[in-house]
Amino acid sequence: MGHVIAAPSVRALALRKGIDLEQLARELGRTTIAHEDLDRGRPAPGGAAAGISYWEVDHAAYGPVREEPMSRFAQLASANLAAANALIPQVTHHDRADMSAIEAFRAKLKPEARARGVKLTALAFHAKALGRALRKFPRFNASLSGDGKRLILKDYVHLGIAVDTAHGLMVPVVRNVDKKGLWQIAEEIADLAARAQSRKVGPDEMGGASMTITNLGGIGGIGFTPIVNPPEVAILGITRTKTVTTWDGDTPCPVPMVPLDLSYDHRAINGADAARFMSCLAGLIADPRRIMV
């Protein structure tokens, strides 16, 4: 029997139930396992299902509680995140970039942005810079095969944009970012984010991303560890720009710096490559002229 093919959510459920997917595949005589197949599997002795006991607690014994049902959307997202965290050896590289030039450029473009009716956010610049970096570092624009023996390199640059909505996290995708200008990228991000809030993003507008950006800059924070969104091999986290003091000799210089957090799959990317990738990305952000040519 070859390698078992199963979605991350199926692998997460099997892990929780203590089901050996390889053994179940042999019993079923096939390599593809779906959610419904897990009902046939029996927990393996001493399997991961024993960990469920940590959650089976009578919380009401300690004080008043109330319950809220997890939506189907939230349950699927939870299973996928749990599987990603369990199956991918993830490392996070932290860096920061000078936002002075981008903020000055955005200020100059404000009149044109108003005339166009487009909000030119810093996220559009981050997306454009990331698209350029992915072209320069093709191993980051890739996915591992199911058996982990091949790296599938992509000749396109599509970016997932994580959107926080009332019904859960959605990740619509902006296609061909490397071939689009800032105005178009900004328009598409705003449109996808607005439609995600009302659950009007189509299936063809989800999936197939080269990498995902998750941006918490509008909320706050100085850094975090985003979880890689499989089958991607990396994810970029962004938090709030903060003015920090740098030194030009003996002269203090206030500089707006944005924290950048890159989580990556260590099976496909090593630490030195991650550092080089982030150095390149930070350089593109610091000098946005380089993402225009």
Protein Blocks (a to p, Z undefined) as FASTA:
>chain_A
ZZddddfklmmmmmmnopafklmmmmnopabdcfklmmmpccdehiaklmmmmmmccfkl
noccddddddfklmmmmmmmmmmmmmpccddddddddfklmmmmmmmmmmmmmmnopacd
fklmmmmmmmmmmmmmmmlmccddfkopaccddfbdcdddddddfkbccddddehkllpc
fklmmmmmmmmmmmmmnopacfklgghiabdcddfklngcjbdcdddddfbfbdcddddd
ddddddehjaccddddddddddddfklpcfklmmmmmmmmmmmmmmmmlmmZZ
